[in-house]
Amino acid sequence: MESTKNGSRLNYHHPSLDKWMRVLIIVVLVLGIFFRFANLGKKVYWIDESYTSLRLSGYTESEFIQQVADGQVRNIKYLQKYQRINSEKTVVDTVKGLALEEAQITPLYFVATRFWVQMFGDSVAVTRSMSAVFSLLALPCMYWLCLELCEASLTAWLAVLLLAVSPFQIVYAQEARPYSLFVLMILLSGAALLRGMRLKTNSSWAIYAATVALGFYSHLLFALGVLGHGIYVAISENLRFNKTVIGYLLAASAGFIAFSPWTVVLLINSQNASQRTAWQSFKIPLSHLVKQSVLNIIRQFFDVGLYSDLPRVYFLLSIPVMLIILIIVGSSFYLLLSQTDRRVWLFVMTLTCVTLAIFLPADLIFGGRRSIYSRYLIPCYLGMQIAVAYFLAVKMTSPQVTMQWQKLWRLALAALLSIGIISGCIYLPADSWENKGPSYINTPIARTINSASRPLLITDLWEYKVNMIGNLLGLSNLINSQANFLVLPPKSVEIPLKFNEIFLYDISPQLKNEIEKNTRYQIQNIYDAQNQDIILRKVRKK
């Protein structure tokens, strides 16, 4: 069998390579662990993470609005009530809040994190550390998956190393959202599927069924992973209805049945879920879609903060590195398709292409931005990293490659890992990053308010703004307890003037107009966001 030959070849004994690899594995794994757990509390706590803590607290968004938007002045730390666990609410309230207001988000991560913070504390660092743990567990799962797929320990280790220092993986290992759990379940379910197909035993298929159920509860997009598994099994078995196909269908069905209670919840609250995800359908220029898609590929290996809206000179300086990465990725898929048997390349291609084949055409035909958000294309990037690992393993050990070229490919591996390590070193001390979206501005805003004398922060809910709610909750982690805040309910313009400095935070245009109509007040703009919306203003009596 060709895959066995490939496996034997990639396990080829080479004393100098073995010694070199052992040192490399230890160093890179230690750095990968360090990057995941260092400075967990430093980055700005952005909108989505604030909503994670809101869910963990057991309060709903509706309760927050009802209890806070009443025109009462409170200390800024009062908002921490909705960011910390408490005796009034339980894990049942956490699940209930998701079911009622965000049914498109599955509950496994939130339940696990709720228990995690109950044991170790509910600070920002501890809350994020749950994701770091899931990301760490993904490393042995990647090894298992590649060992089942390629039967080659070298390929498996290289895939683990690429995953360990992948800038994308490090960024989401430090975010209080379910994406690291999603990575873990994609890898674990893939390994369990391959094991089930190899052993064909009831117990092996039962393990796969369990991973399917957990995968569904980790993220809704896991459904596309199961679809990819089905395509892989069907083609691998030449579209024959045999024992392997039956085993897959029974296991996948059992996993879906276990997920059916949340499917009912999603159907009941489908309208609310659709409203929450409507932003994904907003049209963007084709040029932006292409540029962002290329950057997303690059960020799996190299990310030093080159955001898509930075001046062009930054991209020009990084073009050589980007081109080399794209060439390696393209060559990896070519080698995979041309030199492995069907069972290997088909698995990698279904892992890589199924999600992309659904999102990209939808964005191009109907308009949307689903395919530019890398967190939704996690299976694609995992498949890409496996392909690159296989490519490098072949180039470093194949008898058809001269010893001189094998040494050069080892240098290429070292360079690829090095730019990931450099990316991690740049990422760790930063206050914000590309994935934090509009919340980056909270850091300078917090500095301004903390340096003010007896400050009052005013915002409003004249219109519903999820970004304002999330940012306000996140801002409460950065502002000192000397500050107070006030959320004005609709139609209220009462501004207390007993404070030395009064700030307006992301107020609605309607409230701004009402304040400007009142000749007693003068408004000064302080900070604006990347979309030119004014986020922070200062108001004083004329």
Helices and strands as residue ranges (DSSP letters): H 2-10, H 15-37, H 47-57, H 61-68, E 74-75, G 76-82, H 91-101, H 108-120, H 124-150, H 153-164, H 167-173, H 179-199, H 202-218, H 222-236, H 243-268, H 270-276, G 278-281, H 286-298, H 312-339, H 342-366, G 370-372, G 374-376, H 378-397, H 403-427, G 434-441, H 442-450, E 455-460, H 466-475, E 484-488, E 501-505, H 509-517, E 521-528, E 534-541
